[in-house]
C-alpha cells in the first residue's frame, strides 16, 4: 500500500480499511489539475526562496513529464496509491529523487484537494456552459424558422390559446439562458484560491498566496480564511443545484417531446438516430432519448440531496466525510453533459409537423377567448361574452366542428352582435398577431425578441 503519512503508525492499515479510505479510483480524473496546482506551488516556493531554482526546475520538469506520460498512456495511474496526490508525489520522487520530497513543502492534502476540486469544477463549468450555448443556438434556430407556425398553447395540459412554435421555444430559451447565467455566477463566486490554507491554519512558511492565485487564474485572489478554505463545499452544492435545474428544464422539454411524439398528437417526427423500436411491436418508434433524459434527472437531484445531507453536520474544518463530494459531483456532471449533448442533437434533427400543430390549435377552441374579446369590443360585458362563447363551444362540440367552421346564422342565434367579420377576428393568424406586447407570440413581438436573442448569443 503506497501512502505518504506512515511515520506516526507502527503497523499497516487493514486492507479493507485502506480500500474504504482510498479515493484514487475516482479522484484520478483530476490528475492534470493536481499537477497544474503543484507546478504553481513549486514556482511560488522558489520565488520565495524556500526552494532553489535547481530544485524548482527538477520538480517542474518531473511533473511535466508525469503529465505527458499519463496523457499519452505511457504511465498508468495505479490503484495501489491512496489518492491522486500520493500517486503524483510518489512517482515524482521515484523519477527525480531527493528534490521530489520537497514538493509538499508548505501545503497539506486538505488545501491540495480543495484546490484540485476547484480547478476541476471550474474547467467543467466552462464545458457545461459551452453545451448550454449549443442548446440555445439550436432553440434559436427553431424559433427563427417557426415564427408563423401556429400551435395550441396549453394550461393544465388543456388547449388554451393559440401561439406559435417560436413562442413556445422561446420559453425554453429563457430557461436555459437563466441556466447559463447561473453557471457564470457560480464560476465568479467560486474563483478564489484555497492553496496555502494548509491543513486548516495556514503555514509558517512565507508563502505568496496572491502569486499562486494569479498563476492559476483565480480572479478573486486567495481565500481569506484558511479553515473555510479547506472545508468549503458551497460551490459544489451551488453547482449541483444549477445542474439539477438544467436537468429539470431538460426533463420538462423531454416530457413535451414525448407527448408531441405520441400518436394522439404527432406534432414531431424524431430522427431515427434518436429513436428506438420495440422487440415485438414493429410499428413502434420510441422517444427513448427524451425518456432517459427525464429519468436521469432524478439521479442528479440525488447527488444534490446527498451532498446537502453530508455537509449539514460537519464541524470545522476538514473531515473525511467531504471525500464523498467527488463521486456525486463527477456523476452529476457526466450525466448532465451527456443529456445536454444528446438532447441538443435530438432537437436539431427533429421534424416539426406544422400541419398537425395548426389543426390541433383550430380544433381545440383556442380562439374562444378572442371570440369573447370580439363581443367585448362591440359593447358586450365580458361576463356576458364569456357565457355566450361557452354556448358557441357547446354548439360546435355537438356538431363536431371548430369555431371558425360554425355558420354565421348559428352565431347570430346566440347573439345578434356577431357579423361576418367574426371569422377574421378568430382566425389563428389574427389571434396570434394581434398580441404585440413584449413577450407575446405576435409576429412583431417575436421578431423583436428573436433579435434580442441573436444579440445575446453574439455576446455569449
N, C-alpha and C positions, 0 to 999 in steps of 0.2 A: 504493500500500500504506500503510495507516494504522497507524503504530506510534509508541510514546511513548519510545523508547530510542535514537534515531538519532544523537545528538550525538557519540558515540565513533567513528562509522563514516564513511568517505569515499565510499562508494558504496552503492547499494541492494542489499538481499539478492536473490539469484537467485529468480525467481518460483517455481520448483519447490521450492527450499529453504524459501521463505516459506510455501508451501502445506503442505509437510510439517511445518513447525514450528507452524503455526497451530492453535488449538483452538476458534475461535469457532463452528465448525459443530456442536459438541456441548456446549461449556460455556455457550452462550447460554441453556440451560434454567434456569440459576440466576441469571438477571438480577435477580430480586426479592431474593434473598439478598445479592447483591453491593451492591445499592442500600441494603438494610437495614443491612449492615455499614458502608457508607460513611457513612450518616447518624449511626450511633453513634460512629464515629471522629471525625467533624466536631464533634459535640456535645461530645465529650471534649476536643478541641483547643481549643475556645472556653472551656470550663470551666477549662482550664489556662492560659489567656491566650496560647496560641500563635496563635489566630485571634481576630479581633474579632467582636463579636456581629453586626455588619453582614455580615461575610464568612460567618459561620455561617448566618445567615438566608438569604442569597443562595444558598449552596450547597445547603442543605436544601430550599429551595423548588424549586431547579432539579432536584435528584434526585427529588423527589416528582412533579414534572411529567413527567420522563422515565418514571418508573414508570407513571403514569396513561396516558401516551401509548402505551407498549408494550402494556399490558394491554387498552387499548381498540382497538388495531390502527392507531392514527394514526401510530405510529412503528415501522418495521421494523428489526430488528437485522440490520445488513448484514454480509455475509461479507468485506467489504473490510478489516475490523478483524482484528487478530491474535487477540484474545480478548475475552471479555465485559468485562473490566476496562478495556481500551483503548476499547471502544465507549462505555461509560458515561462515562468521563473525557473523551474527545474530544467527545462530544455535549454534556456539561455545559459545556465551555469554549466551544463554538460558541454556546451559549444565553446564558451569563451573563458570558462574557469572563474578565477577569483573576482574579476570585476563584476560578474553577473550577480554575485552575492550582495552587491550594493544597490541593486535595483529597487529594493523595497525600503530604502532609507527614507524616513520622514513620512511614511504613509502606512495605513492599515488596510486589511482586506475590507473593512467596513466602508471606508471612503472610496476604495478602489471599485467595489461592486456598485456603490451608488453612482460613481462616475460612469462605469460601463453601461449601466442600465439607462442612464440619462442619454448617453451618446447613441445607444442603440435605438431607444424610443424616439429620439429626435430625428434620426435617419428615417425611421418607419413612418413618422408623421408626415414627412416630405413625400414618401412614396404613396401613402394613403391619399394625401391631398391631390397628387397627380392623377390618381384614379377617379377621385371625385370630379376633378376638372374634365376628364374624359367623358364621364357620365353626363355632366352638364352640357358639354358640346353635343352629345347625342340627343339629349332632350331638346335643346335649342333648335337643332336641325329638324326635328319632327314638328316643332312649333312653326317654324318658317314655312314648312310645306303644307300646313293644315290650318291656315287662318280661316278658310271658308269651308272646313269640314265640319258639318253640323252633327251633333250627337246629343243625347239626353244628359242633363246633369242630374245627379241623384242626391236625395237626403233620405236617410233610413233605408237605403237600398231601394227606394221607390223613385220612379221617374218624377222629376220636379219641374225643371225649366230647361229650355234649350240652350246649349252652349256650343262651343267648338272644341275640337280636339286640341287645338293650340292653347285654348284657355285651360283645359283640363291638365295638359302637360305643364303649363306654367305654374300650377300649384306644386308640382314636384320639383320644378326648377327652384322655387322659393325654399323648399325643404332642404334640398342638397346645397343650396347657396348658404343657408344657415350652418350646415354641417362643415362647409369649407371655413366659414368664419370661426366656428368653434375650434377647429384644428389649428388655425392660425393663433387663436387666443391661448390655447394650451401651449403651443410652441414658445410663444413670447413669455409666458409665466414660468415655464419650466427651465428656461435657458439661463440658469445660474449654476456655477461650478462647485461641486462638493469636494473636489480634490484638495487635500490639505487639512481636512477636518479631522484626520486621524481616526482613532477608534471611536472617540466621542469628544475629546477635549483638546484637539489641535496637537501641536508638537513643539518641542523645544528648539527644533532646527529653524534657522531663519529663512523660511520658505517665502517665495514671492508668488502668492496665490493669484494676484492680478495678472501676472505674466502667463501662468498656465491657463487661466480663464480665457485670455486673449488668444493664445495659441490654439485652443480647442474650440474657438468660435462661440464662447458664451458671452453674448452681448450684455447680459445682466450682471457680469462680474462674478466674483466668488460668493458663495453662500455666507451669510453674516452670523450664523450661529452653528457651531460645529456639531452640537447634539442634533439639531434639526437636519443638518446637512447629511448625516448618515442614516437618519430614520424617517426622512420624508418620503412618503409614497403617494402624496396627494396627486401628483401629476399623473400617476398611473391610474388612480381612481377617476380622475377627470378624463383621461384618455378612454378608459373602459366605458365611462358614461357616454362620451361622444360616439364611440363605436356602437354602443347599444342604440343610440338614437339613429345613427346611419342605418343600422340593421332594421330598426323599426320602420324607417322610411322605405327601405328596400322591400320589407315584408308587406307593407300596405300596397305598394306598387305591384308586387308579385300577386297579391290577392286579386287585384283588379285584372291583371293579365289572365289569371286563372279563370275568373268569371267571364271575361271577354272572349276567351278561347272556347268556352263551353258551347255545346250545340244550340242552346237556347239563345245565345247572344250572337256568336260568330262575328264579333267585331274585329278580331285579329286572326291572322294566319301566322303561327310561329314557324320559323325556318326549320327545316328538317334537322339541321345541325344542332339545334337546341331542343329537340323533342325526342321522345322515345315511344315505342309501341307496346302492345300487350302481348304476352306469351300465348294467349289463347283467343283473343278477340282481334281479328285482323283489321277491323275498321278504326281502331283506337289510335289517336295521336296525342300523347300525354304531355302536359306542360311541366315536365319533371324539374327543369332548372328553376322555374318560379316556385315550385313546391319545396324544393330543397333550400332555396334562399329563405323562404318562410319558416322552414323547420329549423335552420341553423341560427335563426335569430335568438331562440331560447338558449342556445349554447353560449352566445356572447353575453346575454343577460346573466347567465350563471356565473361567468367569470367576474362580472362586476359585483354580484352579491357575495361571492366567495371572498373577494378582496376586502370588501367592507366588513364582512364578518371577522376576518383575520385581524384587521387593523383596529377594531373597536376596543380591544382590551390590552393593547401593548403599551407598557410604560416606556419612558425614555431610558436609554437611547436605542441602539440596535439590539434586536432579539432575533433568534434563528427563525422564528415564525415567518419573518419577512422574506426568507428564501422562497416561500410559496408563491410570491408575486410573479415569478418568471414564467412558469408553465401556463398560468392563466392568461397572462398578457400575451405571451407568444402565440398561444392558440387563438385568442380573440383577434389578434392582428392578422394571423394567417387566414382565419375564417372570413373576416371582413374583406380582406384583399381578394380572396378567391371569389366571394359573392359579387363584389363590385365588378370584377373583370368579366365574369360570366353573364351577369345581368346586363351590363353595357353591351356586350356582344349580342345578346338576345334582342334587345330593343332596336339596335342598329339594323338588324336583319328582319325584323318583324314587319309583316304587311298589314296595313290597316284597311278594313273593309268599309270604305266610306259610304257605300250604298246601304249597307246594313245599319250603320250608325244613324244615318239620316232617317231611314224608315222607322227605326226604333223611336227616334225623337218625335216623329209625326204621330205614331200610333200610341204614344204614351200620354197624350193630352198635356204635353209640356208647355203648350201655348195657352193653357187655360187662364193663367194669370194675366196674360196680355189681352185676352178676351174681356176679362173683368176691367182691366185698365181702359179698354175701348169704351165701355159703358160709363166709367167714371169721367172720362174726357168729354162725354156727352151729357153730363149733368146728373148721372145716377149716383146715389150714395154708395160708397164702397161695400158696406154690409149687404145692401140690396143686390149690388152687382155680383157679389160673391155667391149669393143664393141662386141668382139667375143662371150663372155659368155652371153651377153644380147641377142644375136641371138639364142644361145642354149636354153635359158629360153623360148623365144617365141616359138621355135620348140616344147619344152616339153609341154607348155600350150596348143598348138594346138593338140598334141597327147594325152593330159591328163595323162602324166606320170611324174615321178621325174627324176632329172639329172642322178642318178645312174641307172635308167632303160632305158635310151636312148642308142640305139645300137651304137657301135663304128663307124660304117660307117657314121652315121649321124653327129657324132663329126667331122670326117675327111672331110666331105663335106664342113664344115665351116672353119676348119683349119687342115692341114695335120700334125701339130705338135703333135696332140693327139695320144697316143699309149694306149695299153691295161692297162698300169699302172694308167691311169686316174681314174679308179674305186676305186683303193686302195687310191689314193690321196684325193678323195672326200667322202670316207666313213665317217660316223659320228664319229666313233672311231678315225680315223686319224685326222679329222678336229679338234676334241676336244683335243686329247692328244699331238698333236704337239705344242699346246700353253702352253709353260712351264715357261713363265716369272712369276715372283711373282704377285699373284693376278689373274692369268688366270685360266681357267677351267680345264686344263690338269690334268691327274691323279696325276703326280708327284707334280705339284704345289699345287693341292688341298690337298694332303696328308700332305705337309709341313704346309699349312695354318691351317688345322684341328689340327695338333699337337700344333701349337701356340695357337689356341683357347682353346684346352684342358688345356694347361698350364695356360692360362688366367683365366679359370674358377676355377682351383685348388687354385689360389691365390686370388680369388674374395673376 
